[in-house]
Amino acid sequence: MSAPSPAANGETNAALLCAFSDPDGLSAALSPALQGQKAVLITDRESLLTEFALAARLPFAAIGLDHVPVEADDVLDALRSTLTTVPGAGVLIVDMSWSISAALGARSFEGWSHIAERIAARPGIDVISLYDVELLVEDQLQAAFRAHQQFLAPSGRYENPYWLPTELRNESTLDEQLSFMLGRIVPDFAGGTLFKSFDRLAARGASPNWLAAPRHAVVGASGVPRWHIHCLGPLRVQVAPGQQVDWHLPGGAPKKTKTLFAYLLNAGDKGVHADQIGELLWQGEGSEKTKRARLHHTVAMLRKTLGSQETIERSGDYYRLIAPAGSWLDITIFEQLCRRGLSMARHGNNDAALRLYNEAEQLYVGDLFEDLPHEYLVTETEDWILPRRIWLREMAIRVEYDHSKLLRRYRRYAEALDHALKAVTLDPTNESANAEAMRVFHAQGRTDAMHRQFRAYRAALSAIGESAEGLEIRATYDELCRSLDRLTPHQRKTKELVLR
């Protein structure tokens, strides 16, 4: 494989991966970037880059990098102020050893990427972040890979194919991220053309991003089995091939242990405060001190259940679930399959849509965390899972009746009816699902069944205190009745009875 070509001139937000013990290599990489430029260096190392005539040298404390986690806005303001005091400053060099020894090192690097992007966006300012590879551990190195637009080396400046702008990393969907990254490597896909034929919002709204940190990793951790987490239907966790978690360990409370896992998973990387967990698992039971003691025991049992102390991280009063990099979550895959299937159907690629729908339906085996006790789903201050549960159920319903529509086009009526009735079973009051079931009965020539379906829909509405049917389903019913070549007296009477 040939070496990559140096990047073209332009905005620089570069990482320089080097050994600080090799000053010659460091100088060789920096010399072209500093030629004719006024540079500001942020470091606590007095011996670093002494061979260059720098415009200013400042300690970490001068811009708020002397403690972690850093306050990004404060550091950004301090850097902007510093650069204004050095007229004509064109390069900002930051020694990243301020974070290497910290427990939050990897996350600090990711926070730094936001700061570096903002500074590099200023006209005439290049940002170079120096990483001492002799001190970096793998997790930190991966974070450095994601944090910068370019790599700097003695041979030149190279575009980083793993880089994502902060707004894409934090606020976009996976297809948008992949499209951006591919466009940086393959000019044909620049501008996000890869996914232009897909409807980006077709099924988006519940993908929880609970395993966001591993998703952005360049590679997964070697030698560590990835978890397979099934949240749809009963909660099931496979911590190694063929090794499923047994929630019923002696000395534990299975319902609370399982709920704690789901709650921490739902919280994602930000974790959960101990008081919130106590309020969830022991609502109105005992003092805060008693709840904390119970929590310590429950956390210990969850660690034992998952097979490792490292699976639950405690930082002060916060607890966080640590899943192995690259772990699999059914919700994320379910939503991606739904979104792509609906998009394929809209663009006329029916065969692909049918395959995607089948895959999605295999994953949806029940409501989100359906086996968690009802009393743990809501607290006085938090409705932590029900909105997602409802959204995912609605998505499953939509996939079922859309699946039915496609099969009906192929005149595969028996299969279509099966999917339509599955949708109705998930929600007997869903207009679209009931309307689709009636259309299938009509296509089969089963007029009585069509009438019964409409009557069952109205009964379901009445059971929840609603009296008027929706406009969509009433219009569908009238349309289907009008489409009959000739209504027999019996059919006309049946319709009149239904509408009473």
FENWOWO-V135397 format. One record per pair of residues at least 6 apart in sequence whose C-alpha atoms are under 6 Angstrom apart, sorted by the first residue. I is the first residue (numbers start at 1). J is the second residue. Records with the same first field share a line. If there is no record, write none. Layout:
I->J, J
//
This chain:
6->156, 157, 158
7->157, 158, 159
12->126
13->120, 127, 148, 149
14->128, 148, 149, 150, 151, 152
15->128, 129, 148, 151, 152
16->130, 151, 152
17->131
18->132, 133
19->132, 133, 134
20->132
28->154
29->153, 154
37->90
38->55, 89, 90
39->54, 55, 89, 91, 92
40->55, 56, 57, 92
41->57, 93, 94
42->57, 58, 59, 94
43->59, 60, 95
44->59
60->66
63->75, 78
64->75
76->115
90->124, 125
91->125, 126, 127
92->127
93->128, 129
94->129
95->130
96->130, 131
99->105
106->140, 143
110->147
113->147
114->166
120->126, 127
146->162, 163
148->163
149->160, 163
150->158, 159, 160
151->157, 158
161->181
179->192
183->189, 190
198->343
199->343
202->339
203->339
206->388
207->332
210->268
214->325, 326
220->325, 326
221->325
225->240
226->324, 327
227->238, 239, 327
228->237, 238, 328
229->236, 237, 329
230->236, 330
231->368, 369
232->364, 365, 366, 367, 368, 369
233->365, 366, 367, 368, 369, 370
234->369, 370, 371
235->369
237->244, 245
238->244, 245
247->254
248->254
257->302
264->321
271->318, 319, 320
272->318, 319
273->317, 318
274->317, 318
278->291
280->376
303->309
311->321, 322
312->320, 321, 322
313->319, 320
334->360
337->356, 360
341->353, 356, 357
344->353
345->353
368->389
397->423
400->419, 423
401->420, 433
404->416, 419, 420
407->416
408->416
420->433, 437
423->433
424->433
429->457, 460, 461
431->473
435->473
438->450
441->450
455->498
//
